[in-house]
Amino acid sequence: TRLAHLPVLALPGGDRAATEPWRLGAAVLASLGRTNRTGSIVVFGTLGFGGALVVFALSPVYQVSVAAMVALGVLRSMYMTTASTALQALVPNQLRGRVMGIYSLTWSFLPLGGLIGGSVDAESNVLMGVSSFSASKVLPLARCTRTTGTVGVMASSV
């Protein structure tokens, strides 16, 4: 007998969802509909992404690395989509352009992070570089959430 089962989840793009894991993340978010757990989704997605990245960095087993990459695609899609939606929903109309401009600076600083990450990789090894990136993603959010609960409270009002 079956103890539990997962609900049927329509995959956008059909079989392409198997090779593009972000599609699965989008399907999971769409199945949740409007929810008051937006902050929890952002925190779970971000912490899960960092954790999956650490697993990918430390894993010597190919199959574990592939599973970690699938998790990375799903979790990144979940936290990026939810965070962008929450940001647009929480910001007043008259400030939305300015706030989204500052938010887009995140992508402008990627080359700087790549320079720093490349320097860490050159001085130590790639494993240390990926692990330090993962820690820089997980630790500040975990600390903010644990000490103040700000992330969950702010985003849950969407």
MODELLER restraints for C-alpha pairs under 7 A, 6 or more apart:
rsr = mdl.restraints
at = mdl.atoms
rsr.add(forms.Gaussian(group=physical.xy_distance, feature=features.Distance(at['CA:10:A'], at['CA:27:A']), mean=6.92, stdev=0.5))
rsr.add(forms.Gaussian(group=physical.xy_distance, feature=features.Distance(at['CA:11:A'], at['CA:17:A']), mean=6.30, stdev=0.5))
rsr.add(forms.Gaussian(group=physical.xy_distance, feature=features.Distance(at['CA:11:A'], at['CA:24:A']), mean=6.40, stdev=0.5))
rsr.add(forms.Gaussian(group=physical.xy_distance, feature=features.Distance(at['CA:11:A'], at['CA:27:A']), mean=6.14, stdev=0.5))
rsr.add(forms.Gaussian(group=physical.xy_distance, feature=features.Distance(at['CA:12:A'], at['CA:23:A']), mean=6.16, stdev=0.5))
rsr.add(forms.Gaussian(group=physical.xy_distance, feature=features.Distance(at['CA:12:A'], at['CA:27:A']), mean=6.67, stdev=0.5))
rsr.add(forms.Gaussian(group=physical.xy_distance, feature=features.Distance(at['CA:17:A'], at['CA:23:A']), mean=5.37, stdev=0.5))
rsr.add(forms.Gaussian(group=physical.xy_distance, feature=features.Distance(at['CA:17:A'], at['CA:24:A']), mean=6.16, stdev=0.5))
rsr.add(forms.Gaussian(group=physical.xy_distance, feature=features.Distance(at['CA:21:A'], at['CA:70:A']), mean=5.56, stdev=0.5))
rsr.add(forms.Gaussian(group=physical.xy_distance, feature=features.Distance(at['CA:21:A'], at['CA:73:A']), mean=4.90, stdev=0.5))
rsr.add(forms.Gaussian(group=physical.xy_distance, feature=features.Distance(at['CA:21:A'], at['CA:74:A']), mean=5.34, stdev=0.5))
rsr.add(forms.Gaussian(group=physical.xy_distance, feature=features.Distance(at['CA:22:A'], at['CA:73:A']), mean=4.78, stdev=0.5))
rsr.add(forms.Gaussian(group=physical.xy_distance, feature=features.Distance(at['CA:22:A'], at['CA:74:A']), mean=4.81, stdev=0.5))
rsr.add(forms.Gaussian(group=physical.xy_distance, feature=features.Distance(at['CA:22:A'], at['CA:77:A']), mean=5.23, stdev=0.5))
rsr.add(forms.Gaussian(group=physical.xy_distance, feature=features.Distance(at['CA:24:A'], at['CA:74:A']), mean=5.96, stdev=0.5))
rsr.add(forms.Gaussian(group=physical.xy_distance, feature=features.Distance(at['CA:25:A'], at['CA:74:A']), mean=4.25, stdev=0.5))
rsr.add(forms.Gaussian(group=physical.xy_distance, feature=features.Distance(at['CA:25:A'], at['CA:75:A']), mean=6.46, stdev=0.5))
rsr.add(forms.Gaussian(group=physical.xy_distance, feature=features.Distance(at['CA:25:A'], at['CA:77:A']), mean=5.33, stdev=0.5))
rsr.add(forms.Gaussian(group=physical.xy_distance, feature=features.Distance(at['CA:25:A'], at['CA:78:A']), mean=5.36, stdev=0.5))
rsr.add(forms.Gaussian(group=physical.xy_distance, feature=features.Distance(at['CA:26:A'], at['CA:77:A']), mean=6.40, stdev=0.5))
rsr.add(forms.Gaussian(group=physical.xy_distance, feature=features.Distance(at['CA:26:A'], at['CA:78:A']), mean=6.65, stdev=0.5))
rsr.add(forms.Gaussian(group=physical.xy_distance, feature=features.Distance(at['CA:29:A'], at['CA:78:A']), mean=6.63, stdev=0.5))
rsr.add(forms.Gaussian(group=physical.xy_distance, feature=features.Distance(at['CA:36:A'], at['CA:156:A']), mean=5.25, stdev=0.5))
rsr.add(forms.Gaussian(group=physical.xy_distance, feature=features.Distance(at['CA:36:A'], at['CA:157:A']), mean=6.81, stdev=0.5))
rsr.add(forms.Gaussian(group=physical.xy_distance, feature=features.Distance(at['CA:36:A'], at['CA:158:A']), mean=6.77, stdev=0.5))
rsr.add(forms.Gaussian(group=physical.xy_distance, feature=features.Distance(at['CA:37:A'], at['CA:156:A']), mean=5.55, stdev=0.5))
rsr.add(forms.Gaussian(group=physical.xy_distance, feature=features.Distance(at['CA:38:A'], at['CA:82:A']), mean=6.71, stdev=0.5))
rsr.add(forms.Gaussian(group=physical.xy_distance, feature=features.Distance(at['CA:38:A'], at['CA:155:A']), mean=5.62, stdev=0.5))
rsr.add(forms.Gaussian(group=physical.xy_distance, feature=features.Distance(at['CA:38:A'], at['CA:156:A']), mean=5.12, stdev=0.5))
rsr.add(forms.Gaussian(group=physical.xy_distance, feature=features.Distance(at['CA:39:A'], at['CA:151:A']), mean=5.93, stdev=0.5))
rsr.add(forms.Gaussian(group=physical.xy_distance, feature=features.Distance(at['CA:39:A'], at['CA:152:A']), mean=3.95, stdev=0.5))
rsr.add(forms.Gaussian(group=physical.xy_distance, feature=features.Distance(at['CA:39:A'], at['CA:153:A']), mean=6.72, stdev=0.5))
rsr.add(forms.Gaussian(group=physical.xy_distance, feature=features.Distance(at['CA:39:A'], at['CA:155:A']), mean=4.51, stdev=0.5))
rsr.add(forms.Gaussian(group=physical.xy_distance, feature=features.Distance(at['CA:39:A'], at['CA:156:A']), mean=5.07, stdev=0.5))
rsr.add(forms.Gaussian(group=physical.xy_distance, feature=features.Distance(at['CA:40:A'], at['CA:152:A']), mean=5.76, stdev=0.5))
rsr.add(forms.Gaussian(group=physical.xy_distance, feature=features.Distance(at['CA:41:A'], at['CA:79:A']), mean=6.56, stdev=0.5))
rsr.add(forms.Gaussian(group=physical.xy_distance, feature=features.Distance(at['CA:42:A'], at['CA:79:A']), mean=4.64, stdev=0.5))
rsr.add(forms.Gaussian(group=physical.xy_distance, feature=features.Distance(at['CA:42:A'], at['CA:82:A']), mean=6.23, stdev=0.5))
rsr.add(forms.Gaussian(group=physical.xy_distance, feature=features.Distance(at['CA:42:A'], at['CA:83:A']), mean=6.16, stdev=0.5))
rsr.add(forms.Gaussian(group=physical.xy_distance, feature=features.Distance(at['CA:45:A'], at['CA:75:A']), mean=4.85, stdev=0.5))
rsr.add(forms.Gaussian(group=physical.xy_distance, feature=features.Distance(at['CA:45:A'], at['CA:76:A']), mean=6.50, stdev=0.5))
rsr.add(forms.Gaussian(group=physical.xy_distance, feature=features.Distance(at['CA:45:A'], at['CA:78:A']), mean=5.89, stdev=0.5))
rsr.add(forms.Gaussian(group=physical.xy_distance, feature=features.Distance(at['CA:45:A'], at['CA:79:A']), mean=4.74, stdev=0.5))
rsr.add(forms.Gaussian(group=physical.xy_distance, feature=features.Distance(at['CA:46:A'], at['CA:79:A']), mean=6.00, stdev=0.5))
rsr.add(forms.Gaussian(group=physical.xy_distance, feature=features.Distance(at['CA:46:A'], at['CA:138:A']), mean=6.92, stdev=0.5))
rsr.add(forms.Gaussian(group=physical.xy_distance, feature=features.Distance(at['CA:47:A'], at['CA:138:A']), mean=5.39, stdev=0.5))
rsr.add(forms.Gaussian(group=physical.xy_distance, feature=features.Distance(at['CA:48:A'], at['CA:75:A']), mean=6.52, stdev=0.5))
rsr.add(forms.Gaussian(group=physical.xy_distance, feature=features.Distance(at['CA:49:A'], at['CA:72:A']), mean=5.48, stdev=0.5))
rsr.add(forms.Gaussian(group=physical.xy_distance, feature=features.Distance(at['CA:49:A'], at['CA:75:A']), mean=5.57, stdev=0.5))
rsr.add(forms.Gaussian(group=physical.xy_distance, feature=features.Distance(at['CA:49:A'], at['CA:76:A']), mean=6.26, stdev=0.5))
rsr.add(forms.Gaussian(group=physical.xy_distance, feature=features.Distance(at['CA:50:A'], at['CA:134:A']), mean=4.81, stdev=0.5))
rsr.add(forms.Gaussian(group=physical.xy_distance, feature=features.Distance(at['CA:50:A'], at['CA:135:A']), mean=6.95, stdev=0.5))
rsr.add(forms.Gaussian(group=physical.xy_distance, feature=features.Distance(at['CA:50:A'], at['CA:137:A']), mean=6.15, stdev=0.5))
rsr.add(forms.Gaussian(group=physical.xy_distance, feature=features.Distance(at['CA:50:A'], at['CA:138:A']), mean=5.57, stdev=0.5))
rsr.add(forms.Gaussian(group=physical.xy_distance, feature=features.Distance(at['CA:52:A'], at['CA:68:A']), mean=5.32, stdev=0.5))
rsr.add(forms.Gaussian(group=physical.xy_distance, feature=features.Distance(at['CA:52:A'], at['CA:71:A']), mean=6.46, stdev=0.5))
rsr.add(forms.Gaussian(group=physical.xy_distance, feature=features.Distance(at['CA:52:A'], at['CA:72:A']), mean=6.07, stdev=0.5))
rsr.add(forms.Gaussian(group=physical.xy_distance, feature=features.Distance(at['CA:53:A'], at['CA:72:A']), mean=6.91, stdev=0.5))
rsr.add(forms.Gaussian(group=physical.xy_distance, feature=features.Distance(at['CA:53:A'], at['CA:134:A']), mean=6.12, stdev=0.5))
rsr.add(forms.Gaussian(group=physical.xy_distance, feature=features.Distance(at['CA:54:A'], at['CA:131:A']), mean=5.65, stdev=0.5))
rsr.add(forms.Gaussian(group=physical.xy_distance, feature=features.Distance(at['CA:54:A'], at['CA:134:A']), mean=6.11, stdev=0.5))
rsr.add(forms.Gaussian(group=physical.xy_distance, feature=features.Distance(at['CA:55:A'], at['CA:68:A']), mean=6.51, stdev=0.5))
rsr.add(forms.Gaussian(group=physical.xy_distance, feature=features.Distance(at['CA:56:A'], at['CA:65:A']), mean=4.99, stdev=0.5))
rsr.add(forms.Gaussian(group=physical.xy_distance, feature=features.Distance(at['CA:56:A'], at['CA:68:A']), mean=5.50, stdev=0.5))
rsr.add(forms.Gaussian(group=physical.xy_distance, feature=features.Distance(at['CA:57:A'], at['CA:127:A']), mean=5.71, stdev=0.5))
rsr.add(forms.Gaussian(group=physical.xy_distance, feature=features.Distance(at['CA:57:A'], at['CA:130:A']), mean=6.14, stdev=0.5))
rsr.add(forms.Gaussian(group=physical.xy_distance, feature=features.Distance(at['CA:57:A'], at['CA:131:A']), mean=6.44, stdev=0.5))
rsr.add(forms.Gaussian(group=physical.xy_distance, feature=features.Distance(at['CA:58:A'], at['CA:127:A']), mean=6.94, stdev=0.5))
rsr.add(forms.Gaussian(group=physical.xy_distance, feature=features.Distance(at['CA:59:A'], at['CA:65:A']), mean=6.08, stdev=0.5))
rsr.add(forms.Gaussian(group=physical.xy_distance, feature=features.Distance(at['CA:86:A'], at['CA:155:A']), mean=6.11, stdev=0.5))
rsr.add(forms.Gaussian(group=physical.xy_distance, feature=features.Distance(at['CA:86:A'], at['CA:158:A']), mean=6.11, stdev=0.5))
rsr.add(forms.Gaussian(group=physical.xy_distance, feature=features.Distance(at['CA:88:A'], at['CA:96:A']), mean=6.82, stdev=0.5))
rsr.add(forms.Gaussian(group=physical.xy_distance, feature=features.Distance(at['CA:89:A'], at['CA:158:A']), mean=6.38, stdev=0.5))
rsr.add(forms.Gaussian(group=physical.xy_distance, feature=features.Distance(at['CA:90:A'], at['CA:158:A']), mean=6.59, stdev=0.5))
rsr.add(forms.Gaussian(group=physical.xy_distance, feature=features.Distance(at['CA:117:A'], at['CA:129:A']), mean=5.71, stdev=0.5))
rsr.add(forms.Gaussian(group=physical.xy_distance, feature=features.Distance(at['CA:120:A'], at['CA:129:A']), mean=5.52, stdev=0.5))
rsr.add(forms.Gaussian(group=physical.xy_distance, feature=features.Distance(at['CA:121:A'], at['CA:128:A']), mean=6.75, stdev=0.5))
rsr.add(forms.Gaussian(group=physical.xy_distance, feature=features.Distance(at['CA:121:A'], at['CA:129:A']), mean=5.11, stdev=0.5))
rsr.add(forms.Gaussian(group=physical.xy_distance, feature=features.Distance(at['CA:144:A'], at['CA:150:A']), mean=6.83, stdev=0.5))
rsr.add(forms.Gaussian(group=physical.xy_distance, feature=features.Distance(at['CA:145:A'], at['CA:151:A']), mean=5.98, stdev=0.5))
